[in-house]
Amino acid sequence: MSAARQVVVEADGGSRGNPGPAGYGAVVIDPATGEPLAETAEYIGVATNNVAEYRGLIAGLTAAKALFPDAGDALRVHVRMDSKLVVEQMSGRWKIKHPDMKPLAARAAAVLPPSSVTYEWIPRAQNKHADRLANEAMDAGRDGRQWEASASTAVLDAPARTPSTLPPVQGPPGDQVAGAAKARAALAAARGAADTLFPVPEPGVPDTAVPAAPVSAPAPGQPAGAPQQKAGVPQTGWGSAPDLGAPATLVLLRHGETALTPEKRFSGSGGTDPELSATGRGQAERAAGHFAALGTVHEIVSSPLRRCRETAAAVAGRLGLDVRIDEGLRETDFGAWEGLTFGEVRERYADDLTAWLASPDTAPTGGGESFAEVAERVAAARDRIVARSAGRTVLLVTHVTPIKTVVRLALGAPPEALFRMELSAASISTVAHYADGNASVRLLNDTSHLR
């Protein structure tokens, strides 16, 4: 019988255009020393981000298997990726609905026995090695060549690694019942933590969810077909679930009213940057009193736009905290629509508005930002904040689109969910983020502090 062997695979993929020129990268790491054992990367032509990420996973698993061809079922691989879509789908917690993802997931599941592989979501900052490999592959494709290992400098960007022990395999990927049980256990363990700002009854976690990231048009030439996932033995009870500790709790405060708010005009980051109105200043003060009474906010982070900075300053003054500015929390740039009402946009740019409502990849008229672009930078800001905030409550003072985006991604809802949420001025929403990448929405659009 072959001796047991444990390795970590970090994988990533990217597309410059989504779909556009794409590549992937993966590195196999010895968990006992933190040293890279193998690197692989490839330019794959035109594809979407999701396709490239799955290709990176497949390549990483294949490289791990090739390193230890005699290990057989004794090989244990722990996959770490910053793609929540891939991690959740391969862990069996999310359904695989897109036809291009199904055959790729099947290929990934077939490389090694499902019981030999575990998955973990990590922030992008912790996946620099694989990210650099993917970008090297895309750079090579741009220059008309393929990536070469001998020319790679990706290891220089790798985060410092310390020896670690792989988590035990708790059932094969594809076992949705076990996956949901783990998520429920993590949420239950964190319930009642001292820094939970808005305690609620035990949240229910669905056995399946829609992917959190917007799904782009399928890449040409990808085959269709659905994998047959192996049924595992469901985990019974919550005793064997990992202790994820207290979550990072993000409290999302929309700024107070400006003169444009009651008129329902587009007011993003490409317009006049209005100040708070008298009503908005009153709302900010009431929000400040609310948080002062709770006394549970550890840090305040604000959008750079004036209306948010003014709202954040009111709260910070009551709490005795500084305000950190994060560019990722700014509102969408609405291009030529800035300052216009929805009706005015419909009159002047009917076709552009229809296209914008139909696709998260479409930008407003005149060079604004698409919802897909906004989601990417908001998710990056969220990841930066969550990574440093375990067990802490952070107040994010921001705008309608960033708040809806954080909630949408936490729920795993499709992009069109942005149009199905109501967010009042100075309203409060809350999302808790756990160490394994799972999230729990605890509050949405609360305005009770304003009454």
C-alpha positions as CSV (number, residue, x, y, z in Angstrom):
1,M,0.0,0.0,0.0
2,S,1.3,3.4,-0.9
3,A,2.3,5.8,1.9
4,A,-0.1,8.7,2.5
5,R,1.0,12.0,0.9
6,Q,-0.5,15.4,1.4
7,V,-0.2,18.5,-0.8
8,V,-1.8,21.8,-1.3
9,V,-2.9,23.1,-4.7
10,E,-3.4,26.8,-5.3
11,A,-5.0,27.7,-8.6
12,D,-6.4,30.7,-10.4
13,G,-7.5,31.8,-13.9
14,G,-8.3,35.0,-15.6
15,S,-9.7,36.6,-18.7
16,R,-8.9,40.1,-20.0
17,G,-12.3,40.9,-21.3
18,N,-14.5,38.1,-19.9
19,P,-14.7,36.6,-22.4
20,G,-11.3,37.6,-23.8
21,P,-7.7,36.4,-23.9
22,A,-7.5,34.0,-21.0
23,G,-5.0,31.9,-19.0
24,Y,-4.6,29.9,-15.9
25,G,-1.9,29.1,-13.3
26,A,-1.5,26.6,-10.5
27,V,1.1,25.6,-8.0
28,V,1.5,22.5,-5.9
29,I,2.9,23.1,-2.4
30,D,4.3,20.9,0.3
31,P,2.3,21.7,3.4
32,A,5.0,20.5,5.7
33,T,7.6,23.0,4.4
34,G,5.5,25.6,2.5
35,E,7.7,25.0,-0.5
36,P,6.4,24.9,-4.1
37,L,6.8,21.5,-5.7
38,A,5.5,22.2,-9.2
39,E,4.1,25.1,-11.2
40,T,1.9,25.0,-14.3
41,A,0.3,27.7,-16.5
42,E,-1.1,28.0,-20.0
43,Y,-2.6,30.6,-22.3
44,I,-6.0,29.1,-23.5
45,G,-7.2,31.7,-26.0
46,V,-10.5,33.4,-25.7
47,A,-12.5,32.3,-22.7
48,T,-14.4,33.6,-19.6
49,N,-12.9,34.0,-16.1
50,N,-14.9,31.0,-14.8
51,V,-13.6,28.7,-17.6
52,A,-10.1,29.8,-16.9
53,E,-10.5,29.2,-13.2
54,Y,-11.8,25.7,-13.8
55,R,-8.9,25.0,-16.2
56,G,-6.5,26.1,-13.5
57,L,-8.1,23.7,-11.0
58,I,-7.8,20.8,-13.5
59,A,-4.2,21.6,-14.2
60,G,-3.3,21.9,-10.5
61,L,-5.0,18.5,-9.7
62,T,-3.3,16.9,-12.6
63,A,0.1,18.3,-11.6
64,A,-0.3,17.0,-8.0
65,K,-1.3,13.5,-9.3
66,A,1.7,13.5,-11.7
67,L,4.1,14.3,-8.8
68,F,3.1,11.2,-6.9
69,P,1.9,8.7,-9.5
70,D,2.2,5.7,-7.1
71,A,0.3,7.3,-4.3
72,G,-3.1,6.2,-5.6
73,D,-5.9,6.7,-3.1
74,A,-3.3,7.7,-0.4
75,L,-2.8,11.1,-2.0
76,R,-4.7,13.9,-0.2
77,V,-5.0,17.3,-2.0
78,H,-6.3,20.5,-0.4
79,V,-7.3,23.0,-3.0
80,R,-7.1,26.7,-2.2
81,M,-8.7,29.2,-4.6
82,D,-10.1,32.7,-4.5
83,S,-12.9,31.7,-6.9
84,K,-15.9,31.2,-4.6
85,L,-17.9,29.9,-7.6
86,V,-15.4,27.0,-8.2
87,V,-14.9,26.2,-4.5
88,E,-18.6,26.2,-3.7
89,Q,-19.6,24.2,-6.8
90,M,-16.8,21.6,-6.4
91,S,-17.6,21.3,-2.7
92,G,-21.2,20.5,-3.6
93,R,-22.8,23.4,-1.9
94,W,-23.9,25.2,-5.1
95,K,-25.5,23.7,-8.2
96,I,-23.7,23.8,-11.4
97,K,-26.1,25.4,-13.8
98,H,-24.1,26.9,-16.6
99,P,-23.5,24.4,-19.4
100,D,-19.9,25.3,-19.9
101,M,-19.1,24.7,-16.3
102,K,-20.6,21.2,-16.1
103,P,-18.0,19.3,-18.3
104,L,-15.2,21.2,-16.6
105,A,-16.4,20.3,-13.2
106,A,-16.7,16.7,-14.3
107,R,-13.1,16.8,-15.6
108,A,-11.8,18.2,-12.3
109,A,-13.8,15.6,-10.3
110,A,-12.3,12.8,-12.4
111,V,-8.6,13.6,-11.9
112,L,-8.5,12.1,-8.4
113,P,-11.0,10.2,-6.2
114,P,-13.5,12.8,-4.8
115,S,-12.8,11.6,-1.3
116,S,-9.1,12.7,-1.7
117,V,-9.8,16.3,-2.4
118,T,-10.9,19.2,-0.1
119,Y,-11.6,22.8,-1.1
120,E,-11.1,26.1,0.7
121,W,-11.8,29.7,-0.4
122,I,-9.0,32.2,0.3
123,P,-8.8,36.0,-0.3
124,R,-7.2,37.0,-3.6
125,A,-4.2,38.5,-1.6
126,Q,-3.4,34.9,-0.4
127,N,-3.5,33.5,-3.9
128,K,-0.7,35.7,-5.5
129,H,1.4,32.9,-6.7
130,A,-1.3,31.3,-8.9
131,D,-2.6,34.7,-9.9
132,R,0.9,35.7,-11.1
133,L,1.2,32.4,-13.1
134,A,-2.1,33.1,-14.8
135,N,-1.0,36.6,-15.7
136,E,2.3,35.3,-17.0
137,A,0.4,32.9,-19.2
138,M,-1.9,35.7,-20.5
139,D,1.2,37.9,-21.2
140,A,2.8,35.1,-23.1
141,G,-0.4,34.7,-25.2
142,R,-0.4,38.4,-25.9
143,D,3.1,38.1,-27.3
144,G,2.2,35.1,-29.5
145,R,3.9,32.4,-27.4
146,Q,3.2,29.9,-24.6
147,W,4.2,30.2,-21.0
148,E,7.6,28.6,-20.0
149,A,8.4,27.5,-16.5
150,S,12.0,28.5,-16.9
151,A,11.1,32.1,-17.4
152,S,8.6,32.4,-14.6
153,T,9.1,34.7,-11.6
154,A,5.8,34.0,-10.0
155,V,7.4,32.5,-6.9
156,L,8.8,35.9,-6.0
157,D,5.2,37.2,-5.6
158,A,4.1,34.3,-3.5
159,P,2.9,35.1,0.1
160,A,5.1,33.8,2.9
161,R,4.0,30.3,3.8
162,T,4.3,28.4,7.0
163,P,4.1,24.6,7.5
164,S,0.5,23.5,7.9
165,T,-1.6,20.4,8.3
166,L,-4.3,19.6,5.8
167,P,-7.8,19.5,7.2
168,P,-9.3,16.0,7.3
169,V,-11.4,14.9,4.4
170,Q,-15.1,15.0,5.6
171,G,-16.8,13.4,2.7
172,P,-16.5,13.7,-1.0
173,P,-17.1,16.9,-3.0
174,G,-20.6,16.7,-4.4
175,D,-22.2,15.7,-1.1
176,Q,-24.5,18.7,-0.8
177,V,-26.1,17.5,2.4
178,A,-22.7,17.3,4.2
179,G,-21.7,20.6,2.8
180,A,-24.9,22.3,4.0
181,A,-24.4,20.7,7.4
182,K,-21.0,22.2,7.7
183,A,-22.2,25.6,6.8
184,R,-25.0,25.4,9.3
185,A,-22.6,24.3,12.0
186,A,-20.3,27.2,11.3
187,L,-23.1,29.7,11.5
188,A,-24.4,28.2,14.7
189,A,-21.0,28.2,16.3
190,A,-20.6,31.9,15.6
191,R,-24.1,32.8,16.8
192,G,-24.0,34.9,19.9
193,A,-20.4,36.1,19.5
194,A,-19.7,39.2,21.4
195,D,-19.1,41.3,18.3
196,T,-22.3,40.4,16.6
197,L,-24.0,43.7,16.0
198,F,-27.5,42.5,15.1
199,P,-28.3,39.0,16.6
200,V,-31.0,37.1,14.8
201,P,-32.5,33.6,15.1
202,E,-30.5,30.8,13.6
203,P,-30.2,31.4,9.9
204,G,-31.2,28.7,7.5
205,V,-28.7,27.7,4.9
206,P,-30.0,26.3,1.7
207,D,-28.6,23.0,0.4
208,T,-27.9,24.7,-3.0
209,A,-27.5,28.2,-4.2
210,V,-27.1,30.1,-7.5
211,P,-23.5,31.2,-8.3
212,A,-22.5,34.5,-6.7
213,A,-20.5,35.8,-9.6
214,P,-22.2,37.0,-12.8
215,V,-22.0,34.4,-15.5
216,S,-20.7,35.7,-18.8
217,A,-21.5,34.5,-22.3
218,P,-20.1,30.9,-22.9
219,A,-16.7,30.6,-24.5
220,P,-16.9,29.2,-28.1
221,G,-16.2,25.5,-28.6
222,Q,-16.9,24.3,-25.1
223,P,-18.8,21.0,-24.9
224,A,-22.0,20.5,-23.0
225,G,-22.8,17.7,-20.6
226,A,-23.5,17.1,-17.0
227,P,-21.2,15.2,-14.6
228,Q,-22.6,12.4,-12.4
229,Q,-21.6,13.4,-8.9
230,K,-20.9,10.6,-6.5
231,A,-23.2,10.5,-3.4
232,G,-21.3,10.7,-0.1
233,V,-22.4,9.8,3.4
234,P,-24.0,12.9,4.9
235,Q,-22.3,14.2,8.0
236,T,-24.5,13.6,11.0
237,G,-24.7,16.2,13.8
238,W,-22.5,19.3,14.1
239,G,-19.7,17.9,16.2
240,S,-17.2,17.4,13.4
241,A,-17.7,20.7,11.7
242,P,-14.7,23.1,11.9
243,D,-14.6,25.8,14.5
244,L,-14.4,28.9,12.3
245,G,-14.3,31.3,15.1
246,A,-16.2,34.6,15.2
247,P,-17.0,36.1,11.8
248,A,-16.0,39.5,10.4
249,T,-19.2,41.4,10.6
250,L,-19.7,44.1,8.0
251,V,-22.3,46.7,8.8
252,L,-23.3,48.5,5.6
253,L,-24.6,52.0,6.1
254,R,-25.9,53.9,3.1
255,H,-25.1,57.6,3.2
256,G,-27.7,60.2,4.2
257,E,-29.8,62.1,1.6
258,T,-28.4,64.6,-0.8
259,A,-30.4,67.1,-2.9
260,L,-30.5,64.4,-5.7
261,T,-31.8,61.5,-3.5
262,P,-35.5,62.4,-3.2
263,E,-35.6,63.2,-6.9
264,K,-34.3,59.6,-7.6
265,R,-31.5,60.9,-9.9
266,F,-28.5,58.8,-10.9
267,S,-25.8,60.0,-8.6
268,G,-22.6,58.0,-8.9
269,S,-18.8,58.5,-8.8
270,G,-18.7,60.3,-12.2
271,G,-21.0,63.2,-11.3
272,T,-21.0,66.3,-9.1
273,D,-20.2,64.6,-5.8
274,P,-23.0,66.3,-3.8
275,E,-22.9,67.0,-0.1
276,L,-25.5,65.9,2.4
277,S,-28.7,67.9,2.5
278,A,-30.1,69.2,5.8
279,T,-32.2,66.0,5.9
280,G,-29.2,63.9,5.2
281,R,-27.2,65.5,8.0
282,G,-30.0,64.7,10.4
283,Q,-30.1,61.1,9.2
284,A,-26.3,60.9,9.7
285,E,-26.6,62.2,13.3
286,R,-29.4,59.7,14.1
287,A,-27.3,56.9,12.7
288,A,-24.4,58.1,14.8
289,G,-26.5,58.0,18.0
290,H,-27.6,54.5,17.1
291,F,-24.1,53.1,16.8
292,A,-22.9,55.0,19.9
293,A,-25.7,53.3,21.9
294,L,-24.7,49.9,20.6
295,G,-21.0,50.5,21.2
296,T,-19.9,47.5,19.1
297,V,-18.2,49.1,16.0
298,H,-14.4,48.6,15.9
299,E,-13.5,50.3,12.6
300,I,-15.1,52.7,10.1
301,V,-14.4,52.5,6.4
302,S,-15.9,54.9,3.9
303,S,-16.3,55.5,0.2
304,P,-14.2,58.5,-0.9
305,L,-17.3,60.4,-2.1
306,R,-18.3,63.4,0.0
307,R,-21.8,62.3,1.1
308,C,-20.3,59.1,2.6
309,R,-17.3,60.9,4.2
310,E,-19.8,63.3,5.8
311,T,-22.0,60.5,7.1
312,A,-19.0,58.5,8.3
313,A,-17.6,61.6,10.1
314,A,-20.8,62.0,12.1
315,V,-20.6,58.4,13.3
316,A,-16.8,58.6,13.9
317,G,-17.2,61.7,16.0
318,R,-19.6,59.9,18.4
319,L,-17.5,56.8,18.6
320,G,-14.0,58.4,18.8
321,L,-12.8,56.4,15.8
322,D,-10.9,57.4,12.7
323,V,-12.3,56.9,9.2
324,R,-10.4,54.8,6.7
325,I,-11.1,55.5,3.0
326,D,-11.4,52.7,0.5
327,E,-11.7,53.5,-3.2
328,G,-13.4,50.2,-3.8
329,L,-16.5,51.3,-2.0
330,R,-17.4,54.2,-4.3
331,E,-20.6,54.2,-6.2
332,T,-20.9,53.1,-9.8
333,D,-19.8,55.7,-12.5
334,F,-23.1,56.2,-14.4
335,G,-21.5,58.0,-17.3
336,A,-23.8,60.3,-19.3
337,W,-26.7,59.4,-17.0
338,E,-25.3,61.2,-14.0
339,G,-27.8,63.7,-12.6
340,L,-30.7,62.3,-14.8
341,T,-33.8,60.6,-13.6
342,F,-34.7,57.1,-14.8
343,G,-37.4,58.6,-17.0
344,E,-35.0,61.1,-18.6
345,V,-32.5,58.3,-19.3
346,R,-35.3,56.3,-21.0
347,E,-36.2,59.3,-23.2
348,R,-32.6,60.0,-24.3
349,Y,-30.8,56.7,-24.3
350,A,-33.6,54.0,-24.6
351,D,-31.6,51.4,-26.3
352,D,-28.6,51.8,-24.0
353,L,-30.9,51.6,-20.9
354,T,-32.5,48.4,-22.2
355,A,-29.1,46.8,-22.8
356,W,-27.9,47.9,-19.3
357,L,-31.0,46.4,-17.6
358,A,-30.5,43.1,-19.5
359,S,-26.8,42.5,-18.9
360,P,-24.4,43.1,-15.9
361,D,-21.6,43.5,-18.5
362,T,-23.1,46.5,-20.2
363,A,-22.0,50.0,-19.1
364,P,-24.1,53.1,-19.0
365,T,-23.9,55.5,-21.9
366,G,-20.7,57.5,-22.2
367,G,-18.1,55.3,-20.6
368,G,-19.6,54.5,-17.2
369,E,-19.0,51.3,-15.2
370,S,-20.9,48.0,-15.8
371,F,-22.3,46.2,-12.8
372,A,-19.8,43.4,-13.4
373,E,-16.9,45.9,-13.1
374,V,-18.4,47.3,-9.9
375,A,-18.8,43.8,-8.5
376,E,-15.2,43.0,-9.1
377,R,-13.8,46.1,-7.2
378,V,-16.4,45.8,-4.4
379,A,-15.6,42.2,-3.9
380,A,-11.9,43.0,-3.7
381,A,-12.6,45.8,-1.1
382,R,-14.7,43.3,0.9
383,D,-12.0,40.7,0.8
384,R,-9.4,43.2,2.0
385,I,-11.5,44.2,4.9
386,V,-12.7,40.7,5.9
387,A,-9.2,39.4,5.8
388,R,-8.1,41.7,8.6
389,S,-11.4,41.7,10.6
390,A,-12.1,38.3,12.0
391,G,-14.1,38.7,15.2
392,R,-14.5,42.4,14.6
393,T,-17.4,44.6,13.5
394,V,-16.6,47.0,10.7
395,L,-18.9,49.8,9.6
396,L,-18.8,50.4,5.8
397,V,-20.3,53.8,4.8
398,T,-21.1,53.5,1.1
399,H,-23.7,53.6,-1.6
400,V,-26.7,51.7,-3.0
401,T,-24.8,49.5,-5.6
402,P,-21.9,48.5,-3.4
403,I,-24.2,47.5,-0.5
404,K,-26.5,45.6,-2.8
405,T,-23.5,43.9,-4.3
406,V,-22.1,42.7,-1.0
407,V,-25.5,41.4,-0.1
408,R,-26.0,39.7,-3.5
409,L,-22.6,38.0,-3.4
410,A,-23.3,36.8,0.2
411,L,-26.6,35.3,-0.9
412,G,-25.1,33.8,-4.1
413,A,-27.9,35.6,-6.0
414,P,-27.7,36.4,-9.8
415,P,-26.8,39.9,-11.0
416,E,-30.5,40.8,-11.6
417,A,-31.1,40.6,-7.8
418,L,-29.6,44.2,-7.7
419,F,-32.9,45.4,-9.1
420,R,-35.0,43.5,-6.5
421,M,-33.6,45.2,-3.3
422,E,-34.7,48.4,-1.8
423,L,-32.2,50.5,0.1
424,S,-33.3,53.8,1.8
425,A,-31.0,56.6,2.6
426,A,-29.1,56.0,5.8
427,S,-30.4,52.5,6.0
428,I,-28.4,49.7,7.7
429,S,-27.7,46.2,6.4
430,T,-25.4,43.5,8.0
431,V,-23.5,40.6,6.6
432,A,-21.2,38.2,8.6
433,H,-18.3,36.6,6.8
434,Y,-16.7,33.4,8.0
435,A,-13.2,32.0,7.7
436,D,-14.2,29.4,5.1
437,G,-15.7,32.0,2.7
438,N,-19.3,31.5,3.7
439,A,-21.5,34.5,4.6
440,S,-24.7,35.1,6.5
441,V,-27.0,38.1,5.7
442,R,-28.4,39.3,9.0
443,L,-30.2,42.5,8.2
444,L,-31.3,44.5,5.1
445,N,-32.5,48.1,4.8
446,D,-33.2,48.7,8.5
447,T,-34.4,52.3,9.1
448,S,-35.8,51.9,12.6
449,H,-33.0,54.2,13.9
450,L,-34.4,57.1,11.8
451,R,-37.9,57.0,13.3
